[in-house]
Amino acid sequence: MKKYSALTLIMAVAVCMSQVAQAQGNKEANKLARDGAEASKSQDYDKAVELLRKATALDRKYAADLAVAYQQRGFASASNQNFQGAVQDFTEALKINSRDARIYEQRAAVEMKMRDYDKALADYSELIKLKPNEVRYLNYRAYIYEVKDDVQNSMADTEKVLKQDPNNQDAKTRKQRLEQKLAERMPLTPPPRASSPKASPPAAKTP
């Protein structure tokens, strides 16, 4: 009975110590997160990301704030023409929040500026999975397909846009261009060959 009581006491102490450590960790995480938020307000995004990364390591509830800090730094990098840095930050943000359409859209916009059309195409495809009826995303993907000279897929997305928004001027203009390309690529049907005249019958011999 005494052994049982001692074991119970040890377990209770361990749980108590764990809770104290967690409370201390949360207290430190709270301070790091507050400092990170202040750094973000001051547009010191490097400091904000570092502080929020540490806060998230202590308490996962700050992961969303870290994703926002990455997103803000990515936007600032893109504004300063640091496109590669922007893409890296948006990618880190998406590792935390893979369902945020806005981050995909921001990364795709930067990839288009970099003329990295394959990656931009992949991001717009993800956006369309998240929001299949968003005309803007279909229009951008149709544009990228056109740039890549993929007329069939560009026309398919253009038709989807026009089905939802028949007066969409971008889609209407693109459809005209695509139809012209298709017409130019249609093989010309050769005119039917004139059949050669039948040979005249030999003249009858005169008796």
One Martini backbone bead per residue (centre of mass of N, CA, C, O) as a GRO file, in nm:
protein
  207
    1MET     BB    1   0.057   0.062  -0.020
    2LYS     BB    2   0.303   0.249   0.002
    3LYS     BB    3   0.401   0.212  -0.292
    4TYR     BB    4   0.151   0.327  -0.425
    5SER     BB    5   0.168   0.611  -0.296
    6ALA     BB    6   0.447   0.685  -0.408
    7LEU     BB    7   0.372   0.662  -0.708
    8THR     BB    8   0.148   0.871  -0.704
    9LEU     BB    9   0.325   1.106  -0.614
   10ILE     BB   10   0.523   1.106  -0.850
   11MET     BB   11   0.310   1.155  -1.072
   12ALA     BB   12   0.201   1.422  -0.960
   13VAL     BB   13   0.468   1.577  -0.977
   14ALA     BB   14   0.516   1.544  -1.281
   15VAL     BB   15   0.261   1.689  -1.375
   16CYS     BB   16   0.318   1.957  -1.234
   17MET     BB   17   0.589   2.017  -1.374
   18SER     BB   18   0.473   2.016  -1.662
   19GLN     BB   19   0.277   2.255  -1.621
   20VAL     BB   20   0.490   2.462  -1.543
   21ALA     BB   21   0.659   2.443  -1.803
   22GLN     BB   22   0.427   2.520  -1.991
   23ALA     BB   23   0.370   2.796  -1.868
   24GLN     BB   24   0.653   2.908  -1.923
   25GLY     BB   25   0.648   2.864  -2.227
   26ASN     BB   26   0.398   3.041  -2.281
   27LYS     BB   27   0.516   3.299  -2.167
   28GLU     BB   28   0.746   3.317  -2.373
   29ALA     BB   29   0.572   3.299  -2.626
   30ASN     BB   30   0.408   3.556  -2.574
   31LYS     BB   31   0.648   3.750  -2.585
   32LEU     BB   32   0.749   3.679  -2.867
   33ALA     BB   33   0.482   3.747  -3.011
   34ARG     BB   34   0.467   4.042  -2.930
   35ASP     BB   35   0.740   4.124  -3.052
   36GLY     BB   36   0.669   4.031  -3.338
   37ALA     BB   37   0.430   4.223  -3.380
   38GLU     BB   38   0.595   4.483  -3.347
   39ALA     BB   39   0.794   4.428  -3.579
   40SER     BB   40   0.575   4.419  -3.797
   41LYS     BB   41   0.472   4.710  -3.759
   42SER     BB   42   0.782   4.812  -3.825
   43GLN     BB   43   0.883   4.631  -4.073
   44ASP     BB   44   1.054   4.392  -3.922
   45TYR     BB   45   1.049   4.093  -4.066
   46ASP     BB   46   1.290   3.933  -3.969
   47LYS     BB   47   1.225   3.957  -3.668
   48ALA     BB   48   0.938   3.849  -3.676
   49VAL     BB   49   1.001   3.566  -3.780
   50GLU     BB   50   1.197   3.479  -3.557
   51LEU     BB   51   1.008   3.516  -3.312
   52LEU     BB   52   0.768   3.339  -3.422
   53ARG     BB   53   0.927   3.081  -3.448
   54LYS     BB   54   0.986   3.052  -3.146
   55ALA     BB   55   0.693   3.060  -3.049
   56THR     BB   56   0.601   2.807  -3.211
   57ALA     BB   57   0.795   2.604  -3.074
   58LEU     BB   58   0.635   2.646  -2.794
   59ASP     BB   59   0.356   2.736  -2.959
   60ARG     BB   60   0.130   2.646  -3.210
   61LYS     BB   61  -0.071   2.894  -3.202
   62TYR     BB   62   0.155   3.081  -3.373
   63ALA     BB   63   0.154   2.982  -3.671
   64ALA     BB   64  -0.034   3.190  -3.804
   65ASP     BB   65   0.154   3.434  -3.746
   66LEU     BB   66   0.393   3.324  -3.906
   67ALA     BB   67   0.253   3.317  -4.181
   68VAL     BB   68   0.206   3.624  -4.193
   69ALA     BB   69   0.503   3.707  -4.176
   70TYR     BB   70   0.587   3.569  -4.436
   71GLN     BB   71   0.389   3.720  -4.615
   72GLN     BB   72   0.494   4.007  -4.559
   73ARG     BB   73   0.786   3.955  -4.650
   74GLY     BB   74   0.716   3.867  -4.935
   75PHE     BB   75   0.584   4.131  -5.023
   76ALA     BB   76   0.831   4.310  -4.971
   77SER     BB   77   1.023   4.161  -5.163
   78ALA     BB   78   0.857   4.206  -5.421
   79SER     BB   79   0.867   4.521  -5.406
   80ASN     BB   80   1.205   4.482  -5.419
   81GLN     BB   81   1.259   4.251  -5.646
   82ASN     BB   82   1.268   3.985  -5.451
   83PHE     BB   83   1.148   3.707  -5.578
   84GLN     BB   84   1.286   3.465  -5.446
   85GLY     BB   85   1.226   3.546  -5.154
   86ALA     BB   86   0.921   3.552  -5.184
   87VAL     BB   87   0.876   3.256  -5.260
   88GLN     BB   88   0.995   3.136  -5.002
   89ASP     BB   89   0.791   3.268  -4.805
   90PHE     BB   90   0.531   3.157  -4.928
   91THR     BB   91   0.611   2.862  -4.891
   92GLU     BB   92   0.626   2.871  -4.581
   93ALA     BB   93   0.332   2.957  -4.538
   94LEU     BB   94   0.209   2.699  -4.681
   95LYS     BB   95   0.313   2.492  -4.474
   96ILE     BB   96   0.109   2.606  -4.259
   97ASN     BB   97  -0.111   2.720  -4.495
   98SER     BB   98  -0.261   2.534  -4.757
   99ARG     BB   99  -0.562   2.708  -4.769
  100ASP     BB  100  -0.443   2.984  -4.872
  101ALA     BB  101  -0.520   3.163  -5.146
  102ARG     BB  102  -0.354   3.425  -5.119
  103ILE     BB  103  -0.071   3.293  -5.128
  104TYR     BB  104  -0.090   3.165  -5.402
  105GLU     BB  105  -0.142   3.428  -5.554
  106GLN     BB  106   0.121   3.571  -5.476
  107ARG     BB  107   0.314   3.360  -5.591
  108ALA     BB  108   0.210   3.360  -5.883
  109ALA     BB  109   0.272   3.658  -5.944
  110VAL     BB  110   0.579   3.626  -5.914
  111GLU     BB  111   0.620   3.397  -6.121
  112MET     BB  112   0.528   3.571  -6.361
  113LYS     BB  113   0.755   3.782  -6.335
  114MET     BB  114   0.970   3.536  -6.377
  115ARG     BB  115   0.854   3.339  -6.598
  116ASP     BB  116   0.729   3.090  -6.420
  117TYR     BB  117   0.479   2.921  -6.561
  118ASP     BB  118   0.464   2.641  -6.433
  119LYS     BB  119   0.428   2.735  -6.136
  120ALA     BB  120   0.187   2.920  -6.182
  121LEU     BB  121   0.003   2.699  -6.290
  122ALA     BB  122   0.002   2.529  -6.031
  123ASP     BB  123  -0.121   2.750  -5.848
  124TYR     BB  124  -0.385   2.796  -6.009
  125SER     BB  125  -0.480   2.505  -5.979
  126GLU     BB  126  -0.508   2.519  -5.671
  127LEU     BB  127  -0.708   2.753  -5.665
  128ILE     BB  128  -0.932   2.602  -5.826
  129LYS     BB  129  -0.973   2.387  -5.610
  130LEU     BB  130  -1.061   2.592  -5.389
  131LYS     BB  131  -1.197   2.794  -5.639
  132PRO     BB  132  -1.376   2.694  -5.910
  133ASN     BB  133  -1.558   2.986  -5.950
  134GLU     BB  134  -1.310   3.167  -6.008
  135VAL     BB  135  -1.256   3.369  -6.268
  136ARG     BB  136  -0.971   3.486  -6.225
  137TYR     BB  137  -0.817   3.213  -6.226
  138LEU     BB  138  -0.905   3.114  -6.504
  139ASN     BB  139  -0.788   3.352  -6.662
  140TYR     BB  140  -0.492   3.312  -6.585
  141ARG     BB  141  -0.463   3.023  -6.687
  142ALA     BB  142  -0.537   3.083  -6.977
  143TYR     BB  143  -0.302   3.277  -7.025
  144ILE     BB  144  -0.073   3.075  -6.973
  145TYR     BB  145  -0.150   2.877  -7.189
  146GLU     BB  146  -0.112   3.077  -7.418
  147VAL     BB  147   0.189   3.135  -7.368
  148LYS     BB  148   0.245   2.809  -7.403
  149ASP     BB  149   0.067   2.718  -7.655
  150ASP     BB  150  -0.211   2.600  -7.517
  151VAL     BB  151  -0.495   2.610  -7.676
  152GLN     BB  152  -0.692   2.402  -7.559
  153ASN     BB  153  -0.675   2.486  -7.253
  154SER     BB  154  -0.736   2.782  -7.294
  155MET     BB  155  -1.018   2.739  -7.415
  156ALA     BB  156  -1.143   2.586  -7.179
  157ASP     BB  157  -1.115   2.819  -6.971
  158THR     BB  158  -1.258   3.038  -7.137
  159GLU     BB  159  -1.533   2.895  -7.143
  160LYS     BB  160  -1.576   2.897  -6.838
  161VAL     BB  161  -1.585   3.198  -6.808
  162LEU     BB  162  -1.823   3.254  -7.014
  163LYS     BB  163  -2.032   3.087  -6.861
  164GLN     BB  164  -2.022   3.287  -6.607
  165ASP     BB  165  -1.905   3.545  -6.802
  166PRO     BB  166  -2.010   3.658  -7.104
  167ASN     BB  167  -1.870   3.973  -7.065
  168ASN     BB  168  -1.577   3.893  -7.065
  169GLN     BB  169  -1.328   4.056  -7.223
  170ASP     BB  170  -1.077   3.881  -7.200
  171ALA     BB  171  -1.210   3.618  -7.300
  172LYS     BB  172  -1.316   3.721  -7.572
  173THR     BB  173  -1.041   3.802  -7.690
  174ARG     BB  174  -0.902   3.530  -7.657
  175LYS     BB  175  -1.091   3.361  -7.830
  176GLN     BB  176  -1.019   3.501  -8.094
  177ARG     BB  177  -0.720   3.425  -8.093
  178LEU     BB  178  -0.760   3.117  -8.076
  179GLU     BB  179  -0.930   3.082  -8.331
  180GLN     BB  180  -0.709   3.186  -8.521
  181LYS     BB  181  -0.500   2.972  -8.456
  182LEU     BB  182  -0.670   2.728  -8.537
  183ALA     BB  183  -0.713   2.815  -8.831
  184GLU     BB  184  -0.405   2.823  -8.907
  185ARG     BB  185  -0.369   2.500  -8.826
  186MET     BB  186  -0.544   2.412  -9.039
  187PRO     BB  187  -0.556   2.205  -9.279
  188LEU     BB  188  -0.551   2.224  -9.603
  189THR     BB  189  -0.777   2.144  -9.841
  190PRO     BB  190  -0.746   1.999 -10.118
  191PRO     BB  191  -0.832   2.009 -10.417
  192PRO     BB  192  -0.988   1.840 -10.637
  193ARG     BB  193  -0.901   1.633 -10.869
  194ALA     BB  194  -0.893   1.621 -11.193
  195SER     BB  195  -1.017   1.424 -11.411
  196SER     BB  196  -0.915   1.245 -11.654
  197PRO     BB  197  -0.968   1.204 -11.964
  198LYS     BB  198  -1.088   1.000 -12.166
  199ALA     BB  199  -1.008   0.812 -12.405
  200SER     BB  200  -1.038   0.812 -12.721
  201PRO     BB  201  -1.169   0.648 -12.952
  202PRO     BB  202  -1.096   0.491 -13.211
  203ALA     BB  203  -1.100   0.526 -13.525
  204ALA     BB  204  -1.272   0.431 -13.776
  205LYS     BB  205  -1.243   0.232 -14.031
  206THR     BB  206  -1.227   0.251 -14.355
  207PRO     BB  207  -1.333   0.054 -14.617
   0.00000   0.00000   0.00000
